[in-house]
Structures are given as structure tokens and as C-alpha cells.
Amino acid sequence: MKTIFKTLLCAAMAAALTLSCETPETPETPETPETPETPETPETPETPVDPDLMLFSYYGGDWYETETANVYINFLKGDITFDEEDNPFGTGFVALLDFCAEPVTTEDTDHLHLADFAGTYTLGSDYAAGQLSVKDSYVSAVENDVVKYKKASFDEANLVISPSDKGVKVSFTATIGGEPFSFTYEGIDYIISTAEESRYSNIPADLSFDSAVGAAVTNYGDLMEDGATETWVISLGDKDYDFNTDFGYGQSMFLYLNAAPGSEVLPTGRYEGFVNLLEATESTVGSLFSGFTLYGMYFGCWYLHTSKNIEGSLVDGYVDVEQKGEGYKISGELQDAYGKKVTFSYEGDLMYYELVEEEAYSTRSSKESGYSKYAKKNPFVCKK
């Protein structure tokens, strides 16, 4: 039986081999032509970087008490100013963007950078991290004195902050009443801290201010109200500074010098030793007032570089005032609370100004639009 089975098996195998040799090869199935790739949808082109935009950014700490870090940015373009009722005129726009991010862990909030808050922020109403405040963000725009927007809110908005070789890149797209509004900024990213823990200086390194082209001086009288001194306030400014409004986008300084009462001109001599006007009860001849802010007003000694968003309260050092022919030489070396030095020197004429009631102090609006309000006419402008 086994022999028969083997014989049949061998015959079957031989037949299979014979058939396999005689059967024609099956033609290859032609390859299915590849489906052409669907072309990618072109990305919406990003708004080109606007070289004329200026940025002013501020860190407010946990302003809204939501355990977040509040930052607000003013973007300014063109020649736009505001009257006493906040009506804009000129040509340009100011966009104020108020957003919240994850809490800051560093104790030194004065030297934060906007790139530290890199991320995407969209409109929201509860001040959570990642939200751009729908209530507190707006734009004012005007062209040839014709108002287009006055503190107009955004219907929708997207704010993207990212690091850049130039400091920071900020892209903003939005709609206002259904109309598109967008811009892109790239440049410096210094932040001015207004938080409680701030020491009121973000000066990044020792610097020299030797570009002052003018100096204005005003006798502010007995600021301490102790009968011991009169305070002379000096404004130093570069070529872009307006001494009538005490504002400029370049470098400037305020110096508060305490001299003996009764002089009709700026007294000469060395001024050193700082007095905190908020805490002290008396002043001394030859001293200076340290810098501080109150309700948006600048008091005491300050260094400002507005276009770079750098400013510093000065709390140590000295100022020399010398008579030079019919003019003066004003020079010195002052320091902020972090020990950063500002050396300065000006030689030339002094412009004497009289103190006018309710126009005594120089200020600028930080939270509001209208940087022209850094004028003596509107001293009480809160940051928020």
C-alpha cells in the first residue's frame, strides 16, 4: 500500500513539474500610476515687519490677582497725540495689548524681557494665563486728524510673541468691527516693571549720557516743606527732546538738587547724599532726591531712554554744577539700586522755567495711549 501511495505521489509531483514548465508566465500587473500629491494650501503671508513701530512694554505683577503675570504693551506708530478728553489727532495709531502669562519665578522683575513671555495669546475675559484681555486691549487710530478708532475693542485677536536675534518678534492679527487690523514688530524687548517688588530700574549695564544738547532748570521751592532747602529740578535732553513738554524719544535725565533757599540762579557746587522724599522728614543742603513714581508721575533723579524702553531711578552718586562763563557745566555719576552707573556731562546755557501750579511735575502715560501726555499739563495719569 505504501509503495502504491509513493508511486502515485511521485507521479503527481512529476505532473506538477511538467505543468509548471509548460504554463506560460503570468504577465506582470502594470503598476498603478501614483496619485499626484495634493498641493499644500499656501500659508497666509505674515504681515511684514513694520520698521516704524515703537514698543513700550510693562510688567505689572499679579495685577488681576489671578496668580498670573500681567504684561501690557503699547505699540505706537506715526505722529499721534491726544487732547484732555483722549481724542486722538495727527496721523498714526496706538495699540494697547494687555495679556496674562504663567507666573514669573524670578525675584528680579526689573530685568525681564518681553521674549521671556513667548507664546500665543487669544482674547479672553477672566485674566487666565494665555489670554489677551478683551476688556483692557484696544486701539486708537487717526489719519489727518480724522478719527478712525477711539479705544476700539477687538472682535477677535491673536498675539504671538517669539524670541528674535533682534530681541523679540511680535505678530498681531485682529478684526475691529469686521475689518482686519494687523502688524508685526521686531526689535528691542526691554520691559519696565511696575510691580510692588520693583526697584524701578531696568538699566542693563553701565552707560554714558554725553549727547545732551540742552538743559532746563526750574526752582520747585520747598518740596520737603521743612524750610531748610529749595529744590532745583534740571532736565537734560538730547536733540530729540522737547523741553517745553519734558518729553523725547531719545535720552534724558531729571536731577532734583537741594540747595540753600534764596538763590535766584542755580547754585553751584557738588550735590551728593540722597534723600527719599517718601520717607524723610527733612532735607539737607547739597543733597539730592532719589527717584520714584507716584500715580504715574516721576519724582527725583531719573535716567530715561524712551525709544529703548529703558529707565532707571537713581539713588546714589553725585552731581557737580559749575559756572562756565555765562553758562554752566553739569556733570556727575549716578547709580541705580542695582549699582548700574550713569555718567553724564553737559556744558552750555540753561533755560530757566517758572513753576506753574498744577503743571509742576513731568509725567507720562504708561497704561493709557498718548505718550505726548508726558507733559506738565497732565501730571496725574495712572499706569492702570
Beta strands, then each sheet from edge to edge (+ up, - down):
strand 1: 54-61
strand 2: 69-82
strand 3: 88-101
strand 4: 119-124
strand 5: 131-133
strand 6: 138-143
strand 7: 146-152
strand 8: 156-164
strand 9: 167-176
strand 10: 179-187
strand 11: 191-193
strand 12: 207-209
strand 13: 214-219
strand 14: 230-237
strand 15: 251-259
strand 16: 269-272
strand 17: 274-275
strand 18: 288-289
strand 19: 292-294
strand 20: 297-299
strand 21: 302-305
strand 22: 310-313
strand 23: 316-324
strand 24: 327-335
strand 25: 341-348
strand 26: 351-353
sheet 1: 7+ 6- 3+ 2- 1+ 11+
sheet 2: 7+ 6- 3+ 5- 4- 8+ 9- 10+
sheet 3: 12+ 25+ 24- 23+ 16-
sheet 4: 22+ 21- 15+ 14- 13+ 26+
sheet 5: 17+ 18+
sheet 6: 19+ 20-
end
